[in-house]
Amino acid sequence: MSFITENISILKHQLPSSVKLIAVSKTKTVNDIIEAHNAGQRYFGENRVQELLNKKDLLPKDIEWHLIGHLQSNKVKYIVPFISMIQSIDSYNLLVIVNTEALKINRIVDCLLQIHIADEETKFGFSMHELCENLKSYNMLNLKNVRICGVMGMATFTSDTNQVKKEFGYLRDCFQSLKETFFRSNTSFEEISMGMSGDFELALKEGSTMVRIGSLIFGER
Ligand SMILES: *Cc1c(COP(=O)(O)O)cnc(C)c1O
């Protein structure tokens, strides 16, 4: 058994069956991805559009691709035809552009709202305040060609597990409050994407429904 196959099998045993595993394959080769696919993995995450476009045509068509990195507006049109979910919606403007491109080809694209939960300046995402203002002033729910399926967040890269736990707890609270305030009648709003190789166990305890795992599957980058 290859180590990729083995790693996926170990992870599957650790994850509750209700939690979706996104295998983060950025910087990894087509062969690595095929191995994971042979092990039954179908959800893959990439953070760069060009890299995703280069790889995807060489890979099985039943793969569901998730975009997990910052998306520039001028690249939206390249992924909208095939992407399974855009997890990194970090501005209202970006959501409008995804909606416009999706409308052109009569698709509805699943999206997550990325919320900034880390104690680091560099990570993208809405602040909760900004997101609520956006949701109040523009009706995001009127965009018919995007389906807002929940939230995504990345915790601070630190060994302080208390801090990471707090940040994941905060994201879960944001999700709950958004659901009650803006998405009460929206049955698709149900995902909390949080947890990576180093912190997924904490994320599970705080209510994650989707983990994005790279190095624990494919090895260090
Ligand atoms: C790279 C990346 C991951 C996976 O990171 P690992 O530590 O390798 O599991 C998850 N989410 C995002 C947004 C990433 O960019």
The ligand as an SDF file (V2000), in Angstrom:
LIG
                    3D

 15 15  0  0  0  0  0  0  0  0999 V2000
   -2.5680   24.5310    2.2290 C   0  0  0  0  0  0  0  0  0  0  0  0
   -3.9130   24.7300    2.8050 C   0  0  0  0  0  0  0  0  0  0  0  0
   -4.5280   23.7380    3.5910 C   0  0  0  0  0  0  0  0  0  0  0  0
   -3.8530   22.4140    3.9600 C   0  0  0  0  0  0  0  0  0  0  0  0
   -2.7180   22.5920    4.7220 O   0  0  0  0  0  0  0  0  0  0  0  0
   -1.9770   21.3370    5.4370 P   0  0  0  0  0  0  0  0  0  0  0  0
   -1.3570   21.9470    6.6260 O   0  0  0  0  0  0  0  0  0  0  0  0
   -0.9870   20.8310    4.4430 O   0  0  0  0  0  0  0  0  0  0  0  0
   -3.0080   20.3320    5.7650 O   0  0  0  0  0  0  0  0  0  0  0  0
   -5.8030   23.9730    4.0590 C   0  0  0  0  0  0  0  0  0  0  0  0
   -6.4570   25.1140    3.7880 N   0  0  0  0  0  0  0  0  0  0  0  0
   -5.9200   26.0940    3.0350 C   0  0  0  0  0  0  0  0  0  0  0  0
   -6.7010   27.3270    2.7690 C   0  0  0  0  0  0  0  0  0  0  0  0
   -4.6300   25.9340    2.5260 C   0  0  0  0  0  0  0  0  0  0  0  0
   -4.0950   26.9210    1.7840 O   0  0  0  0  0  0  0  0  0  0  0  0
  1  2  1  0
  2  3  1  0
  2 14  2  0
  3  4  1  0
  3 10  2  0
  4  5  1  0
  5  6  1  0
  6  7  2  0
  6  8  1  0
  6  9  1  0
 10 11  1  0
 11 12  2  0
 12 13  1  0
 12 14  1  0
 14 15  1  0
M  END
$$$$
